[in-house]
Amino acid sequence: MRYIIAATLALGAIACSTPAADPPAAVRDAAQAVGNVLDSWKKKLDDPSAKPDSVSLSAERDAISITSGPAGIYYKSDMKAEKDYTASATFSELKATPQPVEYGLFVAGTNLDKDTAHYTALLVRADGKYRIVSVDGGTQKTIVDWTTAGPMMEPKGAKTSNTLTIRALQDGLHFLINDKELHQMPRLEAGEDGVAGVRVGPGLSVQVSKLDVKKFP
């Protein structure tokens, strides 16, 4: 009997020491895909002294969620908006803020990792207003000041999810919200072609989905 008990205990010890099974391949592949998506994103915060962990990013399928501390821009270096193109993304504000804070889409991004960064952006707020700005080396030029964006409005107030589009066609740059054009300007005023990306103001939780640049033939 003692031998049987000893053998049983030994087998139990072996079972307890057996490593846990690896997660299924599909789970590993999904985790790796999320990691790859996050690795492809770069950020430049307005406050150069801000700690890297003052913002957080998470990814799911075709969306990325950004929880910001300081304001900043987020982009992928290979997302070039050149020649004739349409850049667009759907923005959803996940958490209300005490005061409206801006976020949106930019194009014509150059030198984005330097103090001489340049881009032109279409920005919106939760109160249903938009503006267009051009940023050059930290100096911001207002092209369109805050004004009500009709396509964002519903009878109960502003939509919390909106699609922003910037379209370059020949010599013009067109700014749209929910497929409705709100402004156009000479393309040269936006700066040379460059990277497309997003800008998120301070203290926001925003989901950005379907960020894409489509080039015309």
N, C-alpha and C positions, 0 to 999 in steps of 0.2 A: 504494500500500500504506500510506504514511504517513497518508493521509486516513482509510482504513478503521480503522487502529489508533486514531487520535485520536477518531473517532466512537464507537468501542467504549468507550474510556475515559470519554468524556463521558457516555454512557448509563449506565455503571456508577456514575459519581459521582452522577448524578441518582437512580438506584435506591437508593443508600446514603443519600441525603439525604431520601428519602421517609419521612414520619412513620409509625410503627407503627400498624397498624389498631386502631381503637377496639374495646374488648371487646364481645362480643355484648350485645344489649339485656337478655337474661335475667340475665346476670352483673351488669350495672349495676343492674338493678332489685333483685336480691337484696342487693347491697351497700348500696343505699339503704334497703332495708327493715330491714337490721340496724342501720344508723345511726339510723333513726327509732325503733327499739325502745330502743336505748341512750339516746337523747336524752330519752325519756319517763320514764326512771328518775331519782329523786333519792336522795341519801344524806345521812345525818347520823351522823357518827362520834362515839363517846363522848369521844374526845380532841379537843377543839376546835383544838389546835395541830398536829394531824396534817396532813401534806401531802396534797393531793388525789390524788397518784399513789401513795399508800401502799396503795391498794386498786385492783383492776382488775376490770372487767366485760366479758364477751363474750356475744354472743347467737347463738342458732341455732334457727330455727323458733319453737317455743313454749317454749323454755328459755333461761334466763340463767345463766351461770356467774360466781360471785363468788369472787375470791381476796382474802382480807382481810388487812390488817395489823392495825390496831386494830379493836375491836368496833364495830358500828354497825347502823343500820337502813337499809333500802332500800325504796322505795315509789314508786308512781305516784299523783299527786295526785287523778286522776280515778277511782281505784278505790275507790269509796265502798261501805262495808258498812252499810246502813241498813235500818230496819224489820226485817222477817223475812228472813233471808238465810243462805246457806252460803258461807263462805270456805274455800278449800282450795288446797293446793299439794303437789307431790311433791318431797321433798328427797333428794338423793343426795350423800353425802360422797365426794368424788373422791380424797382423799388422807388416809391415816391420820395422826393426830397423836400425839405422845408421851403426852399425857394427854387424856381426853375433854373436848371443848369444845362448848358449847351453840350451837344454831341453831334457828330455827323460824318460826312464823307469828304475826302479831299483828293485832288488830282494835282498834276504838275509838280510832284514831289521830287526835289533834288537836294543833294547834300544833307539828307535827313538825319544823319548821325553826327552832324557837325553844328557848330554855332551859327553857320551861315545857311541853315535849313530854309528851304522855300517850298511853299505849297499854297494852293487856293482851295478853300473849303466852303461847302454848303452845310450850315449848322442849324439845328432845330432845338426847341425846348418843349417841356411838357405843357406849357401854357398855349401851345399851338402857334408859336411864332418862329420865324426863320431869319437868318441873315447870311450874307456871303462876305467872306474876308479873304485877303491875301496876306500871307505871312512871309516875311523876308528877314532872316537873321534876327528873329525875335521882335521885329517891328511889325505891327499889325496895321493893315490898311483896310478900312471898311468900304466895301463896294455897295452893299445893300444893308442898311441898318435894320434893326429888329422891326419886323412887320408881320401882321397876321398872315398865316398860310392857310388859305381857304381849303385846300385838299386835306389838311390835317383835322379839320373841324367836323364834329357831329353835333346833333341836337343836344346831347348831354355834355359836350365839351370836346377837348382835343383827344384824338386817338393816341393810344399808348404804343402802337406799332405802326411804323410808316416806312415806306420804301423811298429812299433818296437816290436820285440819278443825276449824273453829270455826263452830258453827251457832247462830243466834239465832232462837228461836221464842217469841213472846209475851213472857213475863216471865223466861224462862230462857236461859242461855248454856251450850251443850254443847260439850265438848272431846273430839275423837275422834282416834285414830291407826289407820290402816288400817281405817277404817269401824267400829271398836269404841270405844264411849263409855267414857271413863275418869273423867270428872268433869263435874258441872254446878253452876252457881252462879246466884244472882239476877243478872239482867242489869244492874240498877242499879249493882252493885258493880264492874262493868267500866268504867263511865264512859259518857258519851254516845256515840251513834253517830259514826263517823268513817271514816278511811281504813284499808284493810287493806294489809299489807305483810309484809316478812320481816326477821328479826334474825339476824345472823351474828356469832359470837364471834371472838376474835382468832386469827390464824394458821391460818385454815381455807380449804379449797378445796371449795366446795359448788355443786352444780347445782340450780337451782329450776325445775321445769317445771310447766306446766298451772296456774299461779297464776290463780285466777278467783274472782269473787264472783257467785253466783246468787241472785237475789231471788225470794222466793215471791210469788205473786199477792196 
